[in-house]
């Protein structure tokens, strides 16, 4: 199958949004739905995979302008991968690896020599492990009911809170579950987020 990896173009927006929506609907990697294509303030790389004139895969990377500005690792400038995926019907075409390889080449040209991939999606985590990316961290992302103390503070400012979106280290998770009212029903259930890195 002939698949081209190229830079995103403004005229790709409608196709990009459609592809992104399909990928998002079958993944736990995203915390929210977007209705507009993201615009990045920092230097970035935005690539798409195109087959038959249609976008079938995508990746967006935003780069540190100072070590640790947006990346977890702080020893050097890095790229934080904000968008990454492909349509399910294109499984088996090594599209994920090809997007990563193209991202590496683009990043090298910008003077960046490492990328971070963070995910809450188990399939994505298995993929990153299988292709040999190094794990660099783990934490839980979850939603919890506000405590009475928080409600009292914000009640004085006319702000109500339906729930709080929070994160904690893996080792703190058992205590957090004991101390707070964690929301557990889909689509607000907790997720383990795992970070991976590739250096080049």
ChimeraX attribute file (.defattr): number of C-alpha atoms within 10 A of each C-alpha:
attribute: neighborCount
match mode: 1-to-1
recipient: residues
	/A:1	7
	/A:2	7
	/A:3	18
	/A:4	16
	/A:5	19
	/A:6	14
	/A:7	16
	/A:8	18
	/A:9	11
	/A:10	8
	/A:11	8
	/A:12	14
	/A:13	14
	/A:14	13
	/A:15	14
	/A:16	21
	/A:17	17
	/A:18	13
	/A:19	19
	/A:20	24
	/A:21	15
	/A:22	15
	/A:23	21
	/A:24	21
	/A:25	11
	/A:26	11
	/A:27	15
	/A:28	17
	/A:29	23
	/A:30	15
	/A:31	12
	/A:32	6
	/A:33	10
	/A:34	12
	/A:35	7
	/A:36	10
	/A:37	13
	/A:38	11
	/A:39	7
	/A:40	13
	/A:41	8
	/A:42	12
	/A:43	12
	/A:44	19
	/A:45	19
	/A:46	20
	/A:47	23
	/A:48	26
	/A:49	23
	/A:50	16
	/A:51	15
	/A:52	10
	/A:53	10
	/A:54	14
	/A:55	25
	/A:56	27
	/A:57	26
	/A:58	26
	/A:59	23
	/A:60	21
	/A:61	25
	/A:62	22
	/A:63	26
	/A:64	20
	/A:65	14
	/A:66	13
	/A:67	15
	/A:68	16
	/A:69	14
	/A:70	17
	/A:71	22
	/A:72	16
	/A:73	17
	/A:74	13
	/A:75	10
	/A:76	14
	/A:77	21
	/A:78	30
	/A:79	28
	/A:80	22
	/A:81	22
	/A:82	17
	/A:83	20
	/A:84	23
	/A:85	23
	/A:86	22
	/A:87	18
	/A:88	12
	/A:89	8
	/A:90	14
	/A:91	10
	/A:92	8
	/A:93	12
	/A:94	9
	/A:95	21
	/A:96	23
	/A:97	13
	/A:98	15
	/A:99	21
	/A:100	17
	/A:101	12
	/A:102	18
	/A:103	21
	/A:104	20
	/A:105	13
	/A:106	18
	/A:107	22
	/A:108	13
	/A:109	9
	/A:110	13
	/A:111	10
	/A:112	19
	/A:113	17
	/A:114	20
	/A:115	25
	/A:116	23
	/A:117	24
	/A:118	23
	/A:119	24
	/A:120	22
	/A:121	17
	/A:122	16
	/A:123	13
	/A:124	20
	/A:125	20
	/A:126	11
	/A:127	13
	/A:128	22
	/A:129	13
	/A:130	9
	/A:131	10
	/A:132	12
	/A:133	18
	/A:134	15
	/A:135	17
	/A:136	15
	/A:137	15
	/A:138	18
	/A:139	18
	/A:140	18
	/A:141	20
	/A:142	20
	/A:143	20
	/A:144	20
	/A:145	16
	/A:146	18
	/A:147	13
	/A:148	10
	/A:149	9
	/A:150	12
	/A:151	14
	/A:152	13
	/A:153	11
	/A:154	13
	/A:155	13
	/A:156	9
	/A:157	8
	/A:158	7
	/A:159	10
	/A:160	13
	/A:161	11
	/A:162	9
	/A:163	15
	/A:164	14
	/A:165	16
	/A:166	11
	/A:167	18
	/A:168	14
	/A:169	15
	/A:170	15
	/A:171	11
	/A:172	12
	/A:173	16
	/A:174	10
	/A:175	9
	/A:176	16
	/A:177	12
	/A:178	9
	/A:179	10
	/A:180	13
	/A:181	14
	/A:182	20
	/A:183	18
	/A:184	13
	/A:185	8
	/A:186	7
	/A:187	9
	/A:188	15
	/A:189	13
	/A:190	20
	/A:191	19
	/A:192	17
	/A:193	21
	/A:194	19
	/A:195	19
	/A:196	19
	/A:197	21
	/A:198	19
	/A:199	12
	/A:200	10
